[in-house]
């Protein structure tokens, strides 16, 4: 989940900071700061990657067996046609589209007037899917047929009759397009369920998250804005980056009260993200909590220098 990745990232940062505090020398802070931490914006870049191989496998599992079947000889085309998936669908990328090739085996029964004849053939349909993200963070896909290619032209099992090859191809394309396109669009949307992912993460970022049980340290991400970089289609993955602009706070002591989450902001493309992140933290520690931490770390400790020693 996106939210878990954010907390793991920040949790690791805090673990490093707090473990370092046990051995570090305390340095007196500067009396004045040019900018207060609460006035600065932090940037968290959370990469998202989806395997094209996994998407390809999902599509192949969904589209099995008979893709299209016309059992009515009297519907005006004088044919009965069955199109069955012959081989696995192969995915490739081109600019901002995913391309598919679907090989189909065809069985055809054709009315020649005095009798019916049967034929077999193989055809490959080429599709492409493009992406669009709506204002409410939904991924919309548009899948369309680009072309077709005869792998094996329909051949009669017996007899010599000229089959309407162009009509057969057009029939298979027009009748199977809606089913295949809908299946592909549904599967891509399911694998890229961006809205559910973002809504869940956005709400959790307003809630206190325990990052250190020993120090009773709580993190509130406190997001201000949310964006996403352009979707990039690589040979093996679909990738993008969620950019969270926030003003995180750290509280040491009792768990802070839950905050009411603000409304999820509308989708917007964000600035180009890097692999780095920039964190400015406002930290509140009460005197009671500072005293408790000092006692835990120093009470009973002895310090020796030369012939002198002191125990706290």
N, C-alpha and C positions, 0 to 999 in steps of 0.2 A: 504494500500500500504506500501511496505517496507520503502520507503523514508519518508513517513509521520511519521512512527514509529521512525525513526532516529531523525527527527526534533523535534518531541514531547518530546522524551527522553532528547535531549540536551536543548530544550527550557525550560523544567522544571528545569534543572540544573541551567541555567542562571537566571531564575526568582528567584530562591532561593538566588543565589549569589548577585544579584543586590538589592533585597529587604533587604538583610542583610547589604549592604553598607550604607543604610540610617541611621542606628542606631549604626553601629559598630565604635569603636575607631580606628582611623587611626594609623597604626604602621609603623615606618620607615623600609623600606625593607633592606635586607642585601646588601652590596655593591658588593659582588661577588657571583656567582652561580657556582656550580660544572658543571651543564649542562644547556644549554640554552633550553627553551621550544621548539624552532623550530627544535632542534636536536633530540627530543624525539618522539617516535611513540605512538600514541593513539590507543586503541583497543575498538571497539564497537561490542558487541555481540547481534545480533538480532535474537531471536527465531522465528521459523516458525513451525506452527502446522496445520495439516489438519485432520479433523474428519473422521474416517473410516465410521461412521454412515452416514455422508453426501455423501461420495463416494458410499456407498452401495445403498443409495436412488437414486443417479444419474444413476447408472448402472441398477437398476430395472426400472427406468423410460424409459431408452433407450431400454432395451430388454423386449419388451412386445409382447404378442400374439404369432403368428406362428414364430418359430425360423428357421425351415427348412421344405421344402415341395418338395417331388418328385412325380410328376404327370404322369411320363412316365413308363408304365408297360413294354415297349419293349426296355429298355436300358441295358438289360443283367442280371438284378437281379430278374426279375419276380415279382417285388413288387412296390407298391405305398406306400409312407410313409409320414405322416405329424407329425411333432414334435412341440408341443405347450407348452409354459411356463405354468407350473402348480402352482408354488408357488414362492414367492420372493426368490431372491438369497441371501445367507447368506455369509458374509465375516468373515474371521479369519486370524490370522497372525502366521507365523512359521519361525523363524530365520529371513532371509532377503527376504521373499516372502509373498505375500498376497494370501490366498486361497479362492476359491469360490465353492459353491455347487449349481448347477442349476437343479432343478427338472423339468422333461418334461413329459407331457402326450402324448402317441403315438397312432396314428390310422394307421393301416396297412391293405392293400388289397394285398392278395397273390394269384398268379396264380398256381393252383394245376393241371393244364392240362386240366381237363374236365370242370372246372368252376373257379370262383374267390371266395375266402373266406375273411372275414374281422375279424380283431382282435384288441383288445385294450390292452395297457400296460403302465406302468410308469417306467421311468429310471432317475437316477440322475447322472449328469456329474460333475466330480471334475476337477477344473482348478487351476493353480497357476501362479502368475505374479511376476517376478523379475525386479529389477530396474538397470539402468545404466545411468550415466550422461556423456555426451560427452564433448569434449574440448570447444565447443561453447555454453555450458550451456543448452543444450537441454536434457530433460529427455526421455530416451528410455526405453520402457517396452517390455518384452518378456512374452507372455502368452501361456501356453501349457496345454494340457489335461494330467492329471495324471492317472485317472482311471474312471470307471463307476460302478454303482450299480443298479441292478434291484430292484425297489421298488414294482413292480407288474409285473410279467412275462406276456408277451402277451398271451391273452386267446381268443380263437375263440368264436365268437358270436353264431355259430352253426356248427355242424359237428365235426368230429374227424380227425385232420390232424396234423402231426408234423411240427411245424414252425421252420425255421432255426434261432434260438435265437441268436447265435453268430454272424451270418451274419447281422441280423437286428441291433444289437448293434454297430458292426463295421461300418455299413452304416450310422447310425445316427451320430456317432462320426466323421467320416471322412468328411461328408457333412456339418455338423454344426460347425465344429471346426474353419474354417476360418472366418465365420461371427461373431461368438461369440468372438473369440480372437481379431479381429479387433475392434469390438465395445468396448471391455474392454480396449484395448491399447489406443484407441482414447480418451476415457473418463478419464483415468488416466492421460494422457498427458495434457488434457484440464484442469484438476483440479490442475495439477502440472506444470503450464506454467511458468517454472522457468526463461527461457531466457528473455521473455518479462518483467517480474518483475525486474530482475537484470539489464537489459539494461536501463530501465527507471530510476531506483534508481541511477545507476552509473553516468548518465548524470547530474541529478539534484544535486548531491553532489559537483559539480564544480561551481554551481551557488550560489550567495549570498542569504541567507534566513533571513528575518527579525524576530528576536527572541524577541525584546523589542522595541515597538514603542516609549515609553516614553524616553528611553535612546538612541534611534536611533542606535540600536545594530544589527550588521549583522554577521551571521555565514557563513563561507565557510568550508565545511568538508574536502575538499582537499584529497581525497583518494589516497593511494599509492598502495595497494594490496587488493585483495578480495579473499575470500575462503569460503568453506562450510564444516561443519563437516559431518561425515557419516550419511546417512539416517537411522533413528531408527524406527522400527515398534513396536509400543506398542499395547496393547489390544484395545485401543480406538482411537489412533491417529497415524499419520505418522509425525515424527518430525525431525527437523534438526536445525542448527544454522548458520546464515550468519555471518562471521567474517570480519569486515572492519578494515584494518590497515590504519591509516590516520594521517595527521599533520594539525589539524584544526586551523583556524585563526578566530579571532573576530575583527571586525572593528567597531568603534564608530564614527558616523557622517553620511556623505552622503553615499548613496548606492555605493558599489564598482562596478567596471566594471565586466561584465560577463566574465568568463574564458572559454577558449575552452577546452571541455572535452577530455581527453586522450582516447585512444582506450580501450575498455573493455578487461581486461586481460583474458587469457584462464582459464577455470575451473581448480581448484586444490582443493584437500582436505586440510583442514586447521587443525591447532592444536586443541586439545580438548578445547572446549569453556566452560566458567563458566557463572554463572548468573551475575557476576560483569562486570563493564567496567572501563577502565583506560583512563582518558582524560588529555592531556597536552595542554594548550592553549597559543598561542602567541596572544597578544592583542595590537593593535595600537590605540592610542588616540591622536588626534592633539591638540595643545595648544588652538586653537579656540573652539574646542569641549569641552575640559576640562573647559574652562572659562564659556561656556554656561551652562554646568552641575552644576558648582559651583554656578552660579547666580540663577539657578532654585531652588537649594536646600537651599541656604544661604541668598540670597538678601532679606532684610527686616526682617530677623530673629533677635530676641533680646536674649541676654544671660545675666543672672543675677547671681551674687554671693555676698551674704551679702548686703551691701548698694550700691554696684557698679553694673552698667549695661552698656551694649554696644549694639548698633544696627548696623548691617552691611547694 
